[in-house]
């Protein structure tokens, strides 16, 4: 039997649409996408959620996987300059 908790979640229609599109892009159900987002948020913010099986040692210890990705509309970083030439 499934040991997960069932909850009622109310979200704005715009948020639902965004989650639905994101889930579709990643081949997940909206429920699985919400669970993924919540799991990652808890793990990154608190380190209180265990990493997925097969993750590296640092992730298994609850360490963040690295910096979060830049927003899609962010400016790309400046390339490094070689001042020695």
Residue pairs with C-beta under 8 A, 6 or more apart in sequence:
9 34
11 19
16 30
19 30
19 33
19 34
19 37
20 30
22 33
23 29
23 30
23 32
23 33
26 33
28 36
39 49
42 48
42 49
43 49
43 51
43 62
43 64
44 64
44 65
44 68
47 62
47 63
47 64
48 62
49 62
50 60
50 62
51 59
51 60
51 62
52 59
59 65
